[in-house]
Amino acid sequence: MTYPLPRNHFRVEWGGVRIGFCEVSGLGIELDAPTFRDGASHENSSLTMPGIIRYPHLVLKRSVVKGDNDFYNWFKTVNLNTVERRDITVALLDAQHQPVVTWKFKNAFPVKLEYSPLEAHCSGPLFEMLEIAHEGLSVENS
């Protein structure tokens, strides 16, 4: 019997020192579907055609630990229209820690760095989230 893959065992290779993340989102591809109508058409309706492929931003979320400033340091590489770009790989792992599904993002760079709120009544960990733009996604299913 084939079981669905659990989504809680994964690895992220992003060019930083620490690879432990509690959440990864933005694993997707979107296709614009513009509509148009030819003025000479006898039909009183529009046509829909495939348009530009868009990629939602990748979001990496992890707990903050003392001495690890990798997210902030990468974000600081932004200088006018230049930035340090990286290729990022997210792999869903099986019980033997081998990749089952792999998402590869090319020419990625940070666009937003955000920390969770500081709350006096909450004793949970502080999280940092890095939102990342990229120029393409490929998916490999083993």
TORKOL-4160 file (C-alpha; in steps of 0.2 Angstrom, whole numbers, padded with zeros to 4 digits, m for minus):
142
<pt num="1" X="0000" Y="0000" Z="0000"/>
<pt num="2" X="0006" Y="0017" Z="m0004"/>
<pt num="3" X="0004" Y="0030" Z="0009"/>
<pt num="4" X="0004" Y="0049" Z="0007"/>
<pt num="5" X="0020" Y="0058" Z="0011"/>
<pt num="6" X="0021" Y="0067" Z="0028"/>
<pt num="7" X="0027" Y="0085" Z="0027"/>
<pt num="8" X="0036" Y="0087" Z="0043"/>
<pt num="9" X="0053" Y="0080" Z="0038"/>
<pt num="10" X="0063" Y="0091" Z="0026"/>
<pt num="11" X="0079" Y="0099" Z="0023"/>
<pt num="12" X="0083" Y="0117" Z="0016"/>
<pt num="13" X="0100" Y="0121" Z="0008"/>
<pt num="14" X="0101" Y="0140" Z="0006"/>
<pt num="15" X="0119" Y="0144" Z="0008"/>
<pt num="16" X="0119" Y="0148" Z="0027"/>
<pt num="17" X="0126" Y="0139" Z="0041"/>
<pt num="18" X="0111" Y="0133" Z="0050"/>
<pt num="19" X="0098" Y="0122" Z="0040"/>
<pt num="20" X="0085" Y="0119" Z="0053"/>
<pt num="21" X="0068" Y="0127" Z="0049"/>
<pt num="22" X="0051" Y="0125" Z="0057"/>
<pt num="23" X="0041" Y="0130" Z="0041"/>
<pt num="24" X="0044" Y="0133" Z="0023"/>
<pt num="25" X="0030" Y="0140" Z="0012"/>
<pt num="26" X="0029" Y="0147" Z="m0006"/>
<pt num="27" X="0031" Y="0130" Z="m0015"/>
<pt num="28" X="0021" Y="0134" Z="m0030"/>
<pt num="29" X="0019" Y="0141" Z="m0048"/>
<pt num="30" X="0006" Y="0152" Z="m0054"/>
<pt num="31" X="0001" Y="0155" Z="m0072"/>
<pt num="32" X="m0008" Y="0171" Z="m0078"/>
<pt num="33" X="m0023" Y="0168" Z="m0089"/>
<pt num="34" X="m0027" Y="0185" Z="m0098"/>
<pt num="35" X="m0043" Y="0186" Z="m0107"/>
<pt num="36" X="m0045" Y="0196" Z="m0123"/>
<pt num="37" X="m0058" Y="0199" Z="m0137"/>
<pt num="38" X="m0054" Y="0202" Z="m0155"/>
<pt num="39" X="m0064" Y="0216" Z="m0161"/>
<pt num="40" X="m0069" Y="0208" Z="m0177"/>
<pt num="41" X="m0074" Y="0192" Z="m0168"/>
<pt num="42" X="m0092" Y="0186" Z="m0172"/>
<pt num="43" X="m0093" Y="0178" Z="m0154"/>
<pt num="44" X="m0099" Y="0190" Z="m0140"/>
<pt num="45" X="m0086" Y="0183" Z="m0127"/>
<pt num="46" X="m0068" Y="0184" Z="m0123"/>
<pt num="47" X="m0054" Y="0171" Z="m0126"/>
<pt num="48" X="m0042" Y="0165" Z="m0112"/>
<pt num="49" X="m0025" Y="0161" Z="m0116"/>
<pt num="50" X="m0009" Y="0155" Z="m0105"/>
<pt num="51" X="0001" Y="0170" Z="m0100"/>
<pt num="52" X="0016" Y="0174" Z="m0090"/>
<pt num="53" X="0022" Y="0161" Z="m0076"/>
<pt num="54" X="0024" Y="0169" Z="m0059"/>
<pt num="55" X="0032" Y="0162" Z="m0044"/>
<pt num="56" X="0026" Y="0166" Z="m0026"/>
<pt num="57" X="0039" Y="0171" Z="m0014"/>
<pt num="58" X="0048" Y="0157" Z="m0004"/>
<pt num="59" X="0046" Y="0160" Z="0015"/>
<pt num="60" X="0058" Y="0152" Z="0027"/>
<pt num="61" X="0054" Y="0152" Z="0045"/>
<pt num="62" X="0065" Y="0146" Z="0060"/>
<pt num="63" X="0068" Y="0150" Z="0078"/>
<pt num="64" X="0081" Y="0163" Z="0083"/>
<pt num="65" X="0096" Y="0156" Z="0092"/>
<pt num="66" X="0110" Y="0166" Z="0100"/>
<pt num="67" X="0125" Y="0170" Z="0088"/>
<pt num="68" X="0116" Y="0166" Z="0072"/>
<pt num="69" X="0114" Y="0181" Z="0061"/>
<pt num="70" X="0114" Y="0173" Z="0044"/>
<pt num="71" X="0096" Y="0179" Z="0038"/>
<pt num="72" X="0101" Y="0197" Z="0043"/>
<pt num="73" X="0118" Y="0196" Z="0035"/>
<pt num="74" X="0111" Y="0190" Z="0018"/>
<pt num="75" X="0098" Y="0204" Z="0018"/>
<pt num="76" X="0112" Y="0217" Z="0021"/>
<pt num="77" X="0120" Y="0212" Z="0004"/>
<pt num="78" X="0106" Y="0222" Z="m0005"/>
<pt num="79" X="0114" Y="0238" Z="m0012"/>
<pt num="80" X="0103" Y="0248" Z="m0024"/>
<pt num="81" X="0100" Y="0235" Z="m0038"/>
<pt num="82" X="0113" Y="0222" Z="m0033"/>
<pt num="83" X="0111" Y="0208" Z="m0021"/>
<pt num="84" X="0119" Y="0192" Z="m0017"/>
<pt num="85" X="0109" Y="0178" Z="m0026"/>
<pt num="86" X="0108" Y="0160" Z="m0021"/>
<pt num="87" X="0101" Y="0144" Z="m0027"/>
<pt num="88" X="0090" Y="0136" Z="m0014"/>
<pt num="89" X="0085" Y="0118" Z="m0012"/>
<pt num="90" X="0070" Y="0111" Z="m0002"/>
<pt num="91" X="0069" Y="0093" Z="0000"/>
<pt num="92" X="0055" Y="0082" Z="0008"/>
<pt num="93" X="0064" Y="0067" Z="0016"/>
<pt num="94" X="0059" Y="0049" Z="0019"/>
<pt num="95" X="0062" Y="0039" Z="0035"/>
<pt num="96" X="0080" Y="0036" Z="0029"/>
<pt num="97" X="0083" Y="0055" Z="0027"/>
<pt num="98" X="0084" Y="0053" Z="0008"/>
<pt num="99" X="0075" Y="0066" Z="m0004"/>
<pt num="100" X="0058" Y="0061" Z="m0010"/>
<pt num="101" X="0052" Y="0077" Z="m0018"/>
<pt num="102" X="0065" Y="0091" Z="m0021"/>
<pt num="103" X="0061" Y="0109" Z="m0025"/>
<pt num="104" X="0075" Y="0120" Z="m0033"/>
<pt num="105" X="0074" Y="0139" Z="m0033"/>
<pt num="106" X="0086" Y="0148" Z="m0044"/>
<pt num="107" X="0093" Y="0166" Z="m0042"/>
<pt num="108" X="0085" Y="0169" Z="m0025"/>
<pt num="109" X="0087" Y="0184" Z="m0015"/>
<pt num="110" X="0079" Y="0191" Z="0001"/>
<pt num="111" X="0065" Y="0204" Z="0000"/>
<pt num="112" X="0058" Y="0204" Z="0018"/>
<pt num="113" X="0065" Y="0200" Z="0035"/>
<pt num="114" X="0052" Y="0199" Z="0049"/>
<pt num="115" X="0053" Y="0193" Z="0067"/>
<pt num="116" X="0038" Y="0187" Z="0078"/>
<pt num="117" X="0031" Y="0199" Z="0090"/>
<pt num="118" X="0039" Y="0201" Z="0107"/>
<pt num="119" X="0025" Y="0196" Z="0120"/>
<pt num="120" X="0026" Y="0197" Z="0139"/>
<pt num="121" X="0013" Y="0184" Z="0141"/>
<pt num="122" X="0021" Y="0171" Z="0129"/>
<pt num="123" X="0036" Y="0160" Z="0133"/>
<pt num="124" X="0037" Y="0151" Z="0116"/>
<pt num="125" X="0052" Y="0154" Z="0105"/>
<pt num="126" X="0056" Y="0169" Z="0095"/>
<pt num="127" X="0054" Y="0166" Z="0076"/>
<pt num="128" X="0062" Y="0175" Z="0061"/>
<pt num="129" X="0055" Y="0174" Z="0044"/>
<pt num="130" X="0064" Y="0177" Z="0028"/>
<pt num="131" X="0054" Y="0181" Z="0012"/>
<pt num="132" X="0063" Y="0177" Z="m0004"/>
<pt num="133" X="0060" Y="0181" Z="m0022"/>
<pt num="134" X="0067" Y="0170" Z="m0036"/>
<pt num="135" X="0067" Y="0167" Z="m0054"/>
<pt num="136" X="0061" Y="0150" Z="m0057"/>
<pt num="137" X="0056" Y="0133" Z="m0048"/>
<pt num="138" X="0059" Y="0115" Z="m0054"/>
<pt num="139" X="0052" Y="0100" Z="m0045"/>
<pt num="140" X="0059" Y="0083" Z="m0045"/>
<pt num="141" X="0049" Y="0068" Z="m0038"/>
<pt num="142" X="0059" Y="0053" Z="m0034"/>
